[in-house]
Amino acid sequence: ARDNKFVDEHYLKTLERLKLTNPAKYKIYALNMWWEGNKGAIYADYEIFTHNIIPQAIGLDFWYNDPNALTYIREEDIEGEGRKRLYVQEKIHISGQTSQQLIREMDRIGVPKDVVIIADSARPEMIADIQGAGYIIEWVKKYSRSKQEQIDKVLWYSLYINWPNILNEIATYCRKLDKQTNEAIDIPNDWDDHLMDSMVYGTTYFKSWEIDVYIW
C-alpha cells in the first residue's frame, strides 16, 4: 500500500502509526504481507480505483454504534477479460445515525432515487423511513448459508474497490479458524465488516453468471 500512487500522505502516515500500535495490521496494510496477518482472507485479490462510478445497484448495511455503510455497485463486462468486473465505491461510513440523519446524508451526497438499494433486513423500520423519503429500497434475502453464497458470488468477479474504510475492512476480512486445526472454515468473521456486508447485499442485484474456469 505504501507504493500505491493513489494513496495520499495522510493515509501513509496512518499506515506508519500502525507499525507501533498494531504490527499485524501494519504487515497487511503497509507491507501487503497477507498471509502473515490474516490467514483465511476472503478477498485476497482486488484492484483499487479512484474514479466515481454510476451505480447499477446500491448496498446498505444498518448499524448505530457501528457505522451505517452504503456502497455503489457496478458490474462491467470487458471484452477479452475472462471475468466480469465488480466496482464497489464506498459512499457512506458513519456511526451514530438515526434513519433521518442517514436520509439527510443520502440526500446531501446525491444518492440516486432511481437505483435499487438492497439493504440489511434486520432494520425494517429504517427501510420504511428510507422508502418514505422517495428511495427504491428492498431488503436482502437471508437464509441458511446466505452469507457464504453472497460471498461466493462476489468471488466470481474481478473485484475493484476504492478507499479508505473499505480498504481497511477488506484487508482483515477473513474466515473463522477451526479451534483445533487452525485452518480456515467456510464461515466469515462478523466484526468490522459493514462495508463488506453492504457490498454483498448490493451484488445480489445481479443475475448469476458463469465462467469457464473458476479457482477457489
C-alpha positions in Angstrom: 0.0 0.0 0.0 2.9 2.4 0.7 3.9 2.1 -3.0 0.4 2.8 -4.3 0.4 6.1 -6.2 -3.3 6.7 -5.4 -2.8 6.7 -1.6 -2.4 10.2 -0.1 0.0 11.5 2.5 -2.5 11.3 5.4 -3.2 7.7 4.8 0.5 6.9 4.6 1.0 8.5 8.0 -1.8 6.4 9.3 -0.2 3.3 8.0 3.1 4.2 9.6 1.4 4.6 13.0 0.2 1.1 12.8 3.8 -0.1 13.0 3.7 0.9 16.7 0.0 0.4 17.5 -0.9 -2.7 15.6 2.0 -4.6 14.0 -0.2 -7.3 12.5 -2.3 -4.8 10.6 0.8 -2.9 9.6 2.0 -6.1 7.8 -1.3 -6.3 6.0 -2.0 -2.7 5.1 1.5 -1.3 4.6 3.6 -4.3 3.5 0.9 -6.3 1.8 2.0 -9.4 3.8 -1.4 -11.1 3.6 -0.6 -14.5 4.9 1.4 -13.1 7.8 -1.6 -11.3 9.4 -4.9 -12.6 8.0 -5.0 -16.3 7.4 -8.2 -17.2 5.7 -8.5 -13.9 3.8 -11.8 -13.9 1.8 -11.0 -11.3 -0.7 -7.2 -11.6 -1.3 -7.2 -10.4 -4.9 -8.5 -6.9 -5.8 -7.6 -3.7 -7.5 -8.0 -0.1 -6.2 -9.8 2.6 -8.3 -10.2 6.3 -7.7 -12.9 7.5 -10.2 -16.6 7.8 -9.4 -18.9 5.2 -10.8 -22.6 5.4 -11.8 -24.2 2.7 -9.7 -26.4 0.0 -11.1 -27.3 -1.1 -7.6 -26.6 0.1 -4.1 -25.8 -1.9 -0.9 -26.7 -0.7 2.6 -25.8 -2.2 6.0 -27.5 -0.7 9.0 -26.0 0.0 12.4 -25.9 2.7 15.1 -22.9 2.3 17.4 -21.1 0.9 14.4 -21.2 2.6 11.0 -24.0 2.7 8.6 -22.3 1.5 5.3 -23.6 2.4 1.9 -21.8 1.4 -1.3 -22.3 2.0 -5.0 -22.1 -1.2 -7.1 -21.4 -1.6 -10.8 -20.8 -4.6 -13.0 -18.8 -4.3 -16.2 -18.1 -6.9 -18.9 -14.8 -6.0 -20.5 -14.1 -7.7 -23.9 -11.2 -10.1 -23.6 -11.3 -10.5 -19.8 -12.5 -13.9 -18.5 -14.3 -12.4 -15.5 -16.7 -9.5 -15.3 -15.5 -6.6 -13.2 -17.3 -5.6 -10.0 -16.7 -2.0 -8.9 -17.6 -1.2 -5.3 -17.4 2.5 -4.2 -17.7 3.5 -0.6 -20.2 6.4 -0.2 -21.3 6.4 3.5 -19.5 5.0 6.5 -20.8 6.9 9.5 -21.7 5.8 13.1 -24.4 7.1 15.4 -27.0 7.9 12.7 -30.8 7.7 13.1 -32.7 6.9 9.9 -33.5 10.6 9.4 -29.8 11.5 9.7 -28.9 8.8 7.3 -31.5 10.0 4.8 -30.2 13.6 5.1 -26.7 12.3 4.3 -28.0 10.3 1.3 -29.8 13.4 0.1 -26.7 15.5 0.6 -24.4 13.3 -1.4 -27.0 12.7 -4.1 -27.7 9.0 -3.8 -29.9 8.4 -6.9 -33.5 7.7 -6.2 -34.0 5.6 -9.4 -31.4 2.9 -8.4 -32.4 -0.1 -6.2 -30.9 -0.1 -2.7 -30.6 -3.6 -1.3 -30.4 -3.3 2.5 -29.9 -5.2 5.7 -33.2 -6.9 6.6 -32.6 -6.5 10.3 -34.0 -3.0 10.4 -37.4 -2.9 8.7 -38.3 0.5 10.3 -35.2 2.1 8.7 -36.2 0.6 5.3 -39.7 2.0 5.7 -38.3 5.5 6.5 -35.9 5.4 3.5 -38.7 4.3 1.2 -40.9 7.1 2.6 -38.2 9.5 1.6 -38.6 8.5 -2.1 -35.8 5.9 -2.5 -36.3 2.5 -4.1 -35.2 0.0 -1.4 -35.7 -3.7 -0.6 -34.2 -6.0 2.0 -31.7 -8.7 1.2 -33.0 -12.3 1.4 -31.4 -14.1 4.4 -31.4 -17.8 4.9 -29.1 -20.6 6.0 -25.7 -20.1 4.2 -26.9 -16.9 2.5 -23.8 -15.0 3.6 -21.5 -17.7 2.2 -23.4 -17.8 -1.1 -23.3 -14.0 -1.4 -19.6 -14.0 -0.8 -19.1 -16.8 -3.4 -21.0 -14.6 -5.9 -18.6 -11.7 -5.3 -15.6 -14.1 -5.8 -16.7 -14.8 -9.4 -15.7 -11.2 -10.3 -12.5 -9.3 -10.7 -13.0 -7.0 -7.8 -12.3 -3.3 -7.8 -12.7 -1.2 -4.7 -12.0 2.4 -3.6 -10.8 3.5 -0.1 -10.1 4.3 2.7 -12.6 2.4 5.0 -13.4 -0.3 2.5 -9.7 -1.0 2.1 -9.3 -1.3 5.8 -12.1 -3.8 6.1 -11.2 -6.0 3.1 -7.6 -6.3 4.4 -8.8 -8.1 7.5 -12.0 -9.7 6.4 -11.3 -13.4 7.0 -12.9 -16.8 7.5 -13.1 -18.2 11.0 -10.3 -20.6 12.0 -11.0 -24.1 13.4 -10.0 -24.1 17.0 -8.3 -27.4 16.8 -6.7 -27.4 13.4 -6.2 -23.6 13.0 -7.4 -24.0 9.4 -10.0 -21.6 7.8 -13.6 -22.8 7.7 -16.4 -21.6 5.4 -17.8 -19.0 7.9 -16.7 -15.4 7.8 -15.8 -13.4 10.9 -18.6 -11.0 11.7 -16.6 -8.0 13.0 -15.5 -4.8 11.2 -17.4 -6.0 8.1 -20.1 -3.3 7.5 -18.9 -2.3 4.0 -18.2 -5.9 3.2 -21.9 -6.7 4.0 -23.1 -3.7 2.1 -21.1 -4.9 -0.9 -22.6 -8.4 -0.9 -26.1 -7.1 -0.4 -25.7 -4.8 -3.5 -24.2 -7.6 -5.6 -27.3 -9.8 -5.1 -29.0 -7.4 -7.6 -27.1 -9.0 -10.5 -28.1 -12.3 -12.1 -25.7 -15.2 -11.7 -23.3 -15.9 -14.5 -20.6 -18.5 -15.1 -17.0 -18.5 -16.5 -15.2 -21.5 -18.0 -12.7 -21.9 -15.1 -13.1 -20.8 -11.5 -10.5 -21.5 -8.8 -11.4 -21.0 -5.2 
